[in-house]
């Protein structure tokens, strides 16, 4: 399950041009939490953080698809 969130964060960084600190601010958690999720150190993110990462990733995908 964590691989999915690792991939979402990687996508936000590469395709969305966002840094770990910026993702953390948007998601509303610490940059250490995002780093732990992105690096596989956290087995499962908390429900609230998971939902906000998914929402942010979805918004980024929608924006990039709309620009193409």
C-alpha positions as a Markdown table, in Angstrom:
| # | Residue | x | y | z |
|---|---|---|---|---|
| 1 | Unk | 0.0 | 0.0 | 0.0 |
| 2 | Unk | 2.8 | 2.4 | 0.8 |
| 3 | Unk | 4.2 | 2.0 | -2.7 |
| 4 | Unk | 1.2 | 3.8 | -4.0 |
| 5 | Unk | 1.8 | 6.9 | -1.8 |
| 6 | Unk | 5.5 | 6.8 | -2.6 |
| 7 | Unk | 4.6 | 7.0 | -6.3 |
| 8 | Unk | 2.1 | 9.8 | -5.7 |
| 9 | Unk | 4.7 | 11.8 | -3.8 |
| 10 | Unk | 7.3 | 11.1 | -6.5 |
| 11 | Unk | 4.8 | 12.3 | -9.1 |
| 12 | Unk | 4.1 | 15.5 | -7.2 |
| 13 | Unk | 7.9 | 16.1 | -7.1 |
| 14 | Unk | 8.7 | 15.3 | -10.7 |
| 15 | Unk | 5.5 | 16.1 | -12.7 |
| 16 | Unk | 4.1 | 18.7 | -10.3 |
| 17 | Unk | 7.4 | 20.4 | -9.6 |
| 18 | Unk | 6.7 | 20.4 | -5.8 |
| 19 | Unk | 9.3 | 19.9 | -3.1 |
| 20 | Unk | 8.9 | 17.8 | 0.0 |
| 21 | Unk | 8.4 | 20.9 | 2.2 |
| 22 | Unk | 5.8 | 22.3 | -0.2 |
| 23 | Unk | 3.9 | 19.0 | -0.3 |
| 24 | Unk | 3.9 | 18.9 | 3.5 |
| 25 | Unk | 2.5 | 22.4 | 3.7 |
| 26 | Unk | -0.3 | 21.5 | 1.2 |
| 27 | Unk | -1.1 | 18.3 | 3.0 |
| 28 | Unk | -0.9 | 19.8 | 6.4 |
| 29 | Unk | 1.8 | 17.7 | 8.0 |
| 30 | Unk | 5.5 | 17.9 | 8.7 |
| 31 | Unk | 8.1 | 17.5 | 6.0 |
| 32 | Unk | 9.6 | 14.6 | 8.0 |
| 33 | Unk | 6.3 | 12.7 | 7.7 |
| 34 | Unk | 6.2 | 13.2 | 3.9 |
| 35 | Unk | 9.9 | 12.2 | 3.6 |
| 36 | Unk | 9.2 | 9.0 | 5.7 |
| 37 | Unk | 6.3 | 8.1 | 3.4 |
| 38 | Unk | 8.2 | 8.9 | 0.2 |
| 39 | Unk | 11.2 | 6.9 | 1.4 |
| 40 | Unk | 9.3 | 3.9 | 2.5 |
| 41 | Unk | 10.1 | 4.3 | 6.2 |
| 42 | Unk | 6.4 | 4.6 | 7.1 |
| 43 | Unk | 4.4 | 1.4 | 6.4 |
| 44 | Unk | 1.0 | 3.1 | 6.3 |
| 45 | Unk | 0.3 | 6.8 | 6.5 |
| 46 | Unk | -2.5 | 8.0 | 8.7 |
| 47 | Unk | -5.9 | 8.1 | 7.1 |
| 48 | Unk | -6.1 | 11.9 | 7.1 |
| 49 | Unk | -2.7 | 12.3 | 5.5 |
| 50 | Unk | -3.4 | 9.6 | 3.0 |
| 51 | Unk | -6.6 | 11.3 | 1.9 |
| 52 | Unk | -4.9 | 14.7 | 1.5 |
| 53 | Unk | -2.0 | 13.2 | -0.5 |
| 54 | Unk | -4.5 | 11.5 | -2.8 |
| 55 | Unk | -6.5 | 14.7 | -3.2 |
| 56 | Unk | -3.3 | 16.8 | -3.9 |
| 57 | Unk | -2.1 | 14.2 | -6.4 |
| 58 | Unk | -5.5 | 14.1 | -8.1 |
| 59 | Unk | -5.5 | 17.9 | -8.4 |
| 60 | Unk | -2.1 | 17.9 | -10.0 |
| 61 | Unk | -3.1 | 15.2 | -12.5 |
| 62 | Unk | -6.2 | 17.1 | -13.4 |
| 63 | Unk | -4.1 | 20.3 | -14.0 |
| 64 | Unk | -1.5 | 18.6 | -16.1 |
| 65 | Unk | -4.0 | 16.7 | -18.2 |
| 66 | Unk | -5.9 | 20.0 | -18.8 |
| 67 | Unk | -2.7 | 21.7 | -20.0 |
| 68 | Unk | -2.0 | 19.0 | -22.6 |
